[in-house]
Amino acid sequence: MGAASLGAAQDEGDYLFLPNRRTIWVVHRPTGRIANYTFRETQEKTVLRSRVVTIDQRDFPPSDTVYLLSDRNLMSVLWVCNQKTGDVQLWDLRSDGDIFAEGHIVTSIDLMKK
């Protein structure tokens, strides 16, 4: 995809911005792509950019997915939650800029009446 096409695709998007202390998670809702930016308090005012990852849209379709931060957490972690199925996934940032998640939790299994 050329730079003009990429810019056009991004312009059509719906973005979500989730700040936490000196970091911000940016989510492009239609594609499920996420990135994290850390603003370092150094003399150079460096911005550390994470890698960009895509959330599995079969499990977390844009129309059913909400994104949340832990507001009392000293770490910048992103919660991805499917309101329709109850699936939950926790995304974290490694020091090398990699964004990762361990599988996802299907809460409906635990919460359904037996």
C-alpha positions as CSV (number, residue, x, y, z in Angstrom):
1,M,0.0,0.0,0.0
2,G,1.5,3.4,-1.0
3,A,1.9,6.3,1.4
4,A,-1.1,8.1,-0.3
5,S,-3.3,5.0,0.1
6,L,-2.2,4.5,3.7
7,G,-2.9,8.2,4.5
8,A,-6.4,8.0,2.9
9,A,-7.2,4.8,4.7
10,Q,-6.2,6.3,8.0
11,D,-8.2,9.5,7.3
12,E,-11.4,7.4,6.9
13,G,-10.9,5.9,10.4
14,D,-12.4,6.3,13.8
15,Y,-9.6,6.7,16.4
16,L,-9.7,6.2,20.1
17,F,-7.1,7.8,22.3
18,L,-6.5,6.4,25.8
19,P,-3.8,8.3,27.8
20,N,-2.2,6.9,31.0
21,R,0.4,9.0,32.7
22,R,3.1,9.7,30.1
23,T,1.9,7.1,27.5
24,I,-1.1,7.0,25.2
25,W,-2.7,4.0,23.5
26,V,-4.1,4.8,20.0
27,V,-6.7,2.5,18.5
28,H,-7.9,2.6,14.9
29,R,-11.4,1.1,15.6
30,P,-12.4,-0.1,12.1
31,T,-9.2,-2.1,11.6
32,G,-8.4,-3.1,15.3
33,R,-4.9,-1.8,14.9
34,I,-3.3,-0.5,18.1
35,A,0.0,1.3,19.0
36,N,1.4,2.8,22.2
37,Y,3.5,6.0,22.4
38,T,5.6,6.8,25.5
39,F,6.7,10.4,26.1
40,R,10.0,10.2,27.9
41,E,10.8,13.1,30.2
42,T,14.4,13.6,29.0
43,Q,16.2,16.6,27.8
44,E,15.5,15.5,24.2
45,K,11.8,14.9,24.9
46,T,12.0,11.5,23.1
47,V,8.8,9.7,22.0
48,L,9.1,5.9,22.0
49,R,6.8,4.3,19.5
50,S,5.7,0.7,19.9
51,R,5.2,-1.8,17.1
52,V,1.7,-1.8,15.7
53,V,-0.4,-4.8,16.2
54,T,-3.9,-5.9,15.0
55,I,-6.5,-7.3,17.4
56,D,-8.3,-10.4,16.1
57,Q,-11.5,-9.0,14.7
58,R,-13.2,-12.4,14.7
59,D,-13.2,-12.4,18.5
60,F,-13.3,-8.6,18.9
61,P,-15.4,-7.1,16.0
62,P,-15.3,-3.3,16.0
63,S,-19.1,-3.0,16.6
64,D,-19.0,-5.0,19.8
65,T,-15.6,-4.1,21.2
66,V,-14.7,-1.5,23.9
67,Y,-11.2,-0.5,25.0
68,L,-10.4,0.4,28.6
69,L,-7.4,1.3,30.7
70,S,-6.9,0.4,34.3
71,D,-7.1,3.8,35.9
72,R,-5.5,2.8,39.2
73,N,-2.7,0.9,37.6
74,L,0.9,2.3,37.5
75,M,1.5,0.3,34.3
76,S,-0.1,1.2,31.0
77,V,-2.1,-1.9,30.1
78,L,-5.0,-1.9,27.6
79,W,-8.1,-4.0,28.1
80,V,-10.0,-5.2,25.0
81,C,-13.6,-6.3,25.8
82,N,-16.3,-7.8,23.6
83,Q,-19.6,-6.6,25.0
84,K,-21.6,-9.2,23.2
85,T,-19.7,-12.4,24.1
86,G,-17.9,-11.3,27.3
87,D,-14.5,-12.1,25.9
88,V,-11.6,-10.1,27.5
89,Q,-8.0,-9.6,26.5
90,L,-5.2,-7.8,28.3
91,W,-2.6,-6.1,26.1
92,D,0.8,-5.0,27.5
93,L,3.9,-3.1,26.3
94,R,7.4,-4.6,26.6
95,S,10.4,-2.4,27.0
96,D,11.6,-3.3,23.5
97,G,8.4,-1.7,22.0
98,D,6.6,-5.0,21.4
99,I,2.9,-5.1,22.3
100,F,1.6,-8.5,23.4
101,A,-1.4,-10.3,24.8
102,E,-1.9,-13.8,26.3
103,G,-4.9,-15.4,24.6
104,H,-8.2,-14.2,25.7
105,I,-10.6,-15.1,28.5
106,V,-14.1,-16.2,27.6
107,T,-16.0,-15.0,30.6
108,S,-19.3,-16.3,29.5
109,I,-18.2,-19.8,30.4
110,D,-17.7,-18.7,34.0
111,L,-20.7,-16.4,34.2
112,M,-23.4,-18.6,32.7
113,K,-25.9,-20.2,35.1
114,K,-25.6,-23.9,35.5
